[in-house]
Amino acid sequence: MTKPSKPILTPNQITLMRLVLVVPLFMLWFMLDIEWVRFSIVCAFVLIFILDSVDGYIAKKYEMHTTIGGFLDPVVDHLSIFAFILMLVHIGLLPLWLVLPLVFRDTLVTFLRQLAQVKNEKIFASTFAKIKAELCYFLLPALYFLHGTDTTQIYVLTLISLAIFMVYIFPTFFGYDREYKGLMLYSWIFILAYLLLNRLLLDGGGMLFDQVRIAFVLAILFFYLGSGIQYFYKNKKVLYS
């Protein structure tokens, strides 16, 4: 069987498709307070998030890296993440303050990238960056799907299944390296350890959903802000050259 010379859709086409989907879905969320509509919108966002890995896989496999793709892809990534966070804030599942440190981090990283471009310096990517994106892509939708129940069995099954999917199945399918799998494993060790200690040592105070939400938010904040720190550390010569 011969390998196809090119994919059906290019990475840039997939990125544009994601962008075209995000804006109307975001607007529709606030226009229609209908449960099945919002459930469908969340499912559509999960598809948008997964397509980020699809376009990256295609770009790498077929060597289809472009300047506009390198600029547009992270813009759509951040736009989709912030749109989804604001959707969850709107229905009370996340606090509004969560947006502030994430925007602060992205503003500084954007400044660093622009400065590197002006100075014609190469930017070294943060190994935390992909992890923080995938945590947002899967943990945030999971919060939406879990918020309607407080049944322990459902939470245990969901968390274990999601951990296996994010640590092994998803990165293996898209060919992510061992460093990615290791960091994702550490993030899930933290999440599960936090929840276990909370239930055992603190007598499980509070609603189960609230405990899961705190664990998810802490993991996202650690890698989101950590990726910003790593960006500046690995590219500090851009600031001083």
C-alpha positions in Angstrom: 0.0 0.0 0.0 1.5 3.3 -1.1 1.7 6.2 1.3 -0.3 9.2 0.1 1.7 12.2 -1.1 -0.3 14.7 0.9 -3.1 14.7 3.4 -6.7 15.6 2.6 -6.5 18.8 4.7 -3.4 20.8 5.3 -2.5 21.9 8.9 -3.3 25.5 8.1 -6.7 24.5 6.7 -7.5 22.5 9.9 -6.3 25.5 12.0 -8.6 27.8 10.1 -11.5 25.4 10.5 -10.9 25.4 14.2 -11.0 29.2 14.3 -14.2 29.3 12.2 -15.9 26.9 14.7 -14.7 28.6 17.9 -16.3 32.0 17.4 -19.9 31.0 16.5 -19.9 28.3 19.2 -18.8 30.7 21.8 -21.5 33.2 20.9 -24.2 30.5 20.7 -23.3 29.4 24.3 -24.3 32.8 25.7 -27.3 33.1 23.4 -29.1 29.8 24.2 -29.6 28.6 27.7 -30.6 25.1 26.6 -28.8 22.1 28.2 -28.6 19.9 25.1 -27.3 22.8 23.0 -24.6 23.5 25.5 -23.7 19.8 25.8 -23.3 19.7 22.0 -21.1 22.9 22.1 -18.8 21.3 24.7 -18.5 18.2 22.5 -17.7 20.4 19.6 -15.0 22.1 21.6 -13.5 18.7 22.5 -13.2 18.1 18.7 -11.6 21.5 18.2 -9.1 20.7 20.9 -8.3 17.3 19.4 -7.8 18.8 16.0 -4.9 20.8 17.4 -3.0 17.5 17.8 -4.2 16.4 14.4 -2.8 19.4 12.6 0.5 19.1 14.5 0.8 15.5 13.6 0.1 16.2 9.9 2.6 19.1 9.9 5.3 16.9 11.3 4.6 13.8 9.2 4.4 15.6 5.9 6.9 18.4 6.8 4.2 21.0 6.2 5.5 23.7 8.6 4.8 27.3 7.5 5.4 30.7 9.0 1.7 31.6 9.0 0.9 28.2 10.6 3.5 28.8 13.3 1.8 32.1 14.1 -1.9 31.1 13.7 -1.9 27.8 15.5 -1.0 29.1 19.0 -3.4 32.0 18.5 -6.3 29.6 17.9 -5.1 27.4 20.7 -5.2 30.2 23.2 -8.5 31.6 21.8 -10.2 28.3 22.1 -8.9 27.7 25.7 -10.0 31.2 26.9 -13.3 30.9 25.2 -14.0 27.6 26.9 -12.9 28.9 30.3 -15.2 31.9 30.0 -18.0 29.5 29.1 -17.4 27.5 32.3 -17.1 30.8 34.3 -20.5 31.8 32.9 -22.2 28.8 34.4 -20.3 29.0 37.7 -17.9 26.0 37.2 -14.7 28.1 37.3 -13.8 31.4 39.0 -13.2 34.4 36.8 -9.9 35.1 38.5 -8.4 32.0 36.8 -8.3 34.0 33.5 -6.0 36.6 34.9 -2.8 34.6 35.5 -3.3 32.8 32.2 -3.6 36.0 30.3 -0.6 37.5 32.1 1.5 34.5 31.1 0.4 34.5 27.5 1.0 38.3 27.3 4.6 37.9 28.5 5.3 35.0 26.2 3.9 36.8 23.2 6.1 39.8 24.1 9.1 37.4 24.2 8.3 35.9 20.8 7.8 39.3 19.2 11.1 40.5 20.7 12.9 37.4 19.3 11.4 38.0 15.9 12.6 41.6 15.9 16.1 40.5 17.0 16.0 37.6 14.5 16.6 35.1 17.4 15.4 31.6 17.5 12.8 30.7 20.2 13.1 27.5 22.1 9.8 25.9 22.9 8.8 25.0 26.5 8.4 21.3 27.2 5.6 22.3 29.6 3.7 24.1 26.9 2.1 21.1 25.2 1.2 19.6 28.6 -0.6 22.7 29.8 -2.6 22.8 26.5 -3.6 19.1 26.7 -4.6 19.6 30.4 -6.9 22.4 29.4 -8.2 20.4 26.4 -9.4 17.4 28.5 -9.7 18.5 32.1 -11.9 21.5 31.5 -14.5 19.5 29.4 -14.4 16.8 32.1 -15.4 19.4 34.7 -18.5 20.2 32.6 -19.4 16.5 32.2 -18.9 15.8 35.9 -20.7 18.8 37.4 -24.1 17.1 37.3 -23.2 14.2 39.6 -21.6 13.6 42.9 -21.5 9.8 42.7 -18.1 8.5 43.8 -18.1 5.5 41.4 -18.7 7.8 38.4 -15.8 10.0 39.5 -13.4 7.1 40.1 -14.2 5.5 36.7 -14.0 8.9 34.9 -10.7 9.9 36.5 -9.0 6.6 35.9 -10.2 6.3 32.3 -9.1 9.9 31.6 -5.7 9.4 33.2 -5.0 6.3 31.1 -6.2 8.1 28.0 -4.1 11.2 28.6 -1.0 9.5 29.8 -0.8 6.6 27.3 -3.4 6.2 24.6 -3.6 9.8 23.3 0.2 10.5 23.3 0.9 7.1 21.8 -1.6 7.6 19.0 -0.1 11.0 18.0 3.5 9.9 18.5 4.4 12.1 21.5 7.8 11.5 23.1 8.6 9.9 26.4 9.2 13.3 28.1 5.6 14.3 27.3 4.3 11.0 28.7 6.4 11.4 31.8 5.2 15.0 32.5 1.6 14.0 31.9 2.1 11.1 34.3 3.4 13.4 37.0 0.4 15.7 36.5 -2.0 12.8 37.1 0.0 11.5 40.0 -0.5 15.0 41.6 -4.2 15.1 40.8 -5.0 11.6 42.1 -2.7 12.0 45.2 -4.4 15.3 46.0 -7.9 13.8 45.8 -6.8 10.7 47.7 -5.2 12.7 50.6 -8.2 15.0 50.7 -10.6 12.0 51.1 -8.4 10.1 53.6 -6.7 12.7 55.7 -9.2 15.6 55.5 -12.2 13.4 55.8 -13.3 14.3 52.3 -14.5 17.8 53.4 -16.7 19.5 50.8 -18.4 18.3 47.6 -16.5 15.8 45.5 -16.8 18.0 42.4 -15.2 20.9 44.3 -12.2 18.7 45.2 -11.8 17.6 41.6 -12.1 21.1 40.4 -9.4 22.3 42.7 -7.1 19.5 41.7 -7.6 20.2 38.0 -7.1 24.0 38.4 -3.9 23.5 40.4 -2.5 21.2 37.8 -3.4 23.5 34.9 -1.9 26.6 36.7 1.3 24.8 37.5 2.0 23.8 33.9 0.6 27.0 32.4 2.6 29.3 34.6 5.6 26.9 34.6 5.7 26.9 30.8 6.0 30.7 30.9 8.8 30.6 33.4 10.5 27.9 31.3 10.1 30.0 28.1 11.9 32.9 29.7 14.6 30.7 31.2 15.4 28.9 28.0 15.3 32.1 25.9 16.8 34.6 28.3 19.5 35.5 25.8 16.7 37.2 23.7 16.2 39.7 26.6 19.9 40.5 27.0 21.3 40.2 23.4 
